[in-house]
Amino acid sequence: MGGIFDRLQDDLDARNNKKGLSPVDLLDMPPDLADLVNQIIRKNGMKLEDVANNLNQSQEEAKQALEKLVDKGYIRRVEVKKEVWYKAQFGRKADKVVSDNIWSKLDNIFKDEPE
């Protein structure tokens, strides 16, 4: 895991990423995974050992469940004081799409104005 610049870049990449957790995703999850994600949200992140204890599973089994959630983009791994934590990765609303040719339209408007 990298330093502060790597963490900032990861955060920027996550912001540009459209996938992530939404309320509908929680409804579609099996109840045990939905409960886990809800606890991760409430606690603002959890360590692997806490997740394993919560699920009454070995750390290896818990890690497999977490990796599935990471792969789907619902949670992410974050380094906090040299420890790996798992935090919710919320989806972003789609940005309003601006027409690709807006700049050329604006240029045409200003070209047509008398000086």
C-alpha positions as CSV (number, residue, x, y, z in Angstrom):
1,M,0.0,0.0,0.0
2,G,1.3,3.4,-1.0
3,G,1.6,6.8,0.6
4,I,-0.6,9.8,0.7
5,F,-0.3,10.5,-3.0
6,D,-1.3,6.9,-3.9
7,R,-4.3,7.2,-1.5
8,L,-5.3,10.5,-3.1
9,Q,-5.0,9.0,-6.6
10,D,-7.1,6.0,-5.5
11,D,-9.7,8.4,-4.1
12,L,-9.8,10.4,-7.4
13,D,-10.1,7.1,-9.4
14,A,-12.9,6.0,-7.1
15,R,-14.7,9.3,-7.7
16,N,-14.5,8.9,-11.4
17,N,-15.7,5.3,-11.1
18,K,-19.4,5.1,-11.8
19,K,-19.9,1.7,-10.1
20,G,-20.4,1.4,-6.5
21,L,-23.0,0.6,-3.8
22,S,-26.5,1.8,-4.1
23,P,-29.6,1.1,-1.9
24,V,-30.9,-1.2,-4.6
25,D,-27.8,-3.3,-4.4
26,L,-28.3,-3.9,-0.7
27,L,-31.8,-5.1,-1.4
28,D,-30.6,-7.6,-4.0
29,M,-27.8,-9.0,-1.8
30,P,-28.2,-12.2,0.3
31,P,-29.2,-11.1,3.9
32,D,-25.9,-12.0,5.5
33,L,-23.9,-10.0,3.0
34,A,-26.3,-7.1,3.2
35,D,-25.9,-7.2,7.0
36,L,-22.1,-7.2,6.7
37,V,-22.2,-4.2,4.3
38,N,-24.5,-2.3,6.6
39,Q,-22.2,-2.9,9.5
40,I,-19.2,-1.7,7.4
41,I,-21.2,1.4,6.6
42,R,-22.2,2.1,10.2
43,K,-18.7,1.5,11.6
44,N,-17.1,3.5,8.7
45,G,-14.9,0.5,7.9
46,M,-13.9,-2.8,9.4
47,K,-10.7,-4.9,9.6
48,L,-10.6,-8.5,8.3
49,E,-10.5,-9.9,11.8
50,D,-13.6,-7.9,12.8
51,V,-15.5,-9.1,9.7
52,A,-14.5,-12.7,10.4
53,N,-15.7,-12.5,14.0
54,N,-18.9,-10.8,12.9
55,L,-19.6,-13.6,10.3
56,N,-18.4,-16.4,12.7
57,Q,-16.0,-17.5,10.0
58,S,-12.3,-18.0,9.6
59,Q,-10.4,-15.1,8.3
60,E,-9.8,-16.9,5.0
61,E,-13.6,-17.4,4.5
62,A,-14.3,-13.8,5.4
63,K,-11.6,-12.6,3.0
64,Q,-13.3,-14.5,0.2
65,A,-16.6,-12.8,0.9
66,L,-14.9,-9.4,1.1
67,E,-13.1,-10.0,-2.2
68,K,-16.4,-10.7,-3.9
69,L,-17.7,-7.4,-2.6
70,V,-14.5,-5.6,-3.7
71,D,-14.7,-7.1,-7.2
72,K,-18.3,-5.9,-7.6
73,G,-17.2,-2.4,-6.5
74,Y,-19.4,-2.4,-3.3
75,I,-16.5,-2.0,-0.9
76,R,-12.8,-1.1,-1.2
77,R,-9.6,-1.8,0.6
78,V,-8.0,1.2,2.4
79,E,-4.8,1.4,4.3
80,V,-5.2,3.0,7.7
81,K,-2.1,3.3,9.9
82,K,-0.5,0.3,8.0
83,E,-3.6,-1.8,8.5
84,V,-6.0,-2.9,5.8
85,W,-9.6,-1.8,6.4
86,Y,-12.7,-2.5,4.2
87,K,-14.9,0.5,3.6
88,A,-18.1,1.0,1.6
89,Q,-17.7,2.3,-1.9
90,F,-20.8,4.2,-2.7
91,G,-21.9,4.7,-6.3
92,R,-21.9,8.2,-7.7
93,K,-24.8,9.8,-9.5
94,A,-24.2,10.0,-13.2
95,D,-23.0,13.5,-14.1
96,K,-25.2,15.5,-16.4
97,V,-23.8,14.9,-19.9
98,V,-22.7,18.0,-21.7
99,S,-22.9,17.9,-25.4
100,D,-19.5,17.2,-27.0
101,N,-19.9,20.1,-29.4
102,I,-20.8,22.7,-26.9
103,W,-17.5,24.5,-27.3
104,S,-17.8,24.8,-31.1
105,K,-21.4,26.1,-30.6
106,L,-20.1,28.7,-28.2
107,D,-17.3,29.6,-30.5
108,N,-19.8,30.1,-33.3
109,I,-21.9,32.4,-31.1
110,F,-18.9,34.6,-30.3
111,K,-17.7,34.6,-33.9
112,D,-21.1,35.9,-35.1
113,E,-21.1,38.9,-32.7
114,P,-20.0,42.2,-34.0
115,E,-16.8,43.7,-32.5
